Amino acid sequence: MNLRKGQSFLEYTLLVAIALVGLLLAANSLFKGSLMSGFNSHFDSVQSRITGA
């Protein structure tokens, strides 16, 4: 009985870890995509204002 409880806890922990890795990979690809290009354009416009002044 105790071994089964430990096994189910291990399975649950592994499932949560795999889900977290998937979420981090999805967030990373989203950040490198649309969010990163928007940030780069904003940074370039601010930098041109600073250097042009």
BELPEPE-V96443 format. One record per residue. N is the residue number from 1. RES is the residue in one small letter. BURIAL is b if it has 9 or more other ideal C-beta (glycine too) atoms within 8 Angstrom, else e. Layout:
# BELPEPE-V96443
n: [N/N]
res: [RES/RES]
burial: [BURIAL/BURIAL]
This chain:
# BELPEPE-V96443
n: [1/2/3/4/5/6/7/8/9/10/11/12/13/14/15/16/17/18/19/20/21/22/23/24/25/26/27/28/29/30/31/32/33/34/35/36/37/38/39/40/41/42/43/44/45/46/47/48/49/50/51/52/53]
res: [m/n/l/r/k/g/q/s/f/l/e/y/t/l/l/v/a/i/a/l/v/g/l/l/l/a/a/n/s/l/f/k/g/s/l/m/s/g/f/n/s/h/f/d/s/v/q/s/r/i/t/g/a]
burial: [e/e/e/e/e/e/e/e/e/e/e/e/e/e/e/e/e/e/e/e/e/e/e/e/e/e/e/e/e/b/e/e/e/e/b/b/e/e/e/e/e/e/e/e/e/e/e/e/e/e/e/e/e]
